[in-house]
């Protein structure tokens, strides 16, 4: 999925969302989050 010309990822699995936002947050903290 693209937002304009920027690729975006949609995650629907609640456990995966939890892992991304809590455990792996330091890897994504400098990225935009809508």
ZIVEN-V868949 format. One record per pair of residues at least 24 apart in sequence whose C-alpha atoms are under 6 Angstrom apart, sorted by the first residue. I is the first residue (numbers start at 1). J is the second residue. If there is no record, write none. Layout:
# ZIVEN-V868949
((I J) (I J))
This chain:
# ZIVEN-V868949
none
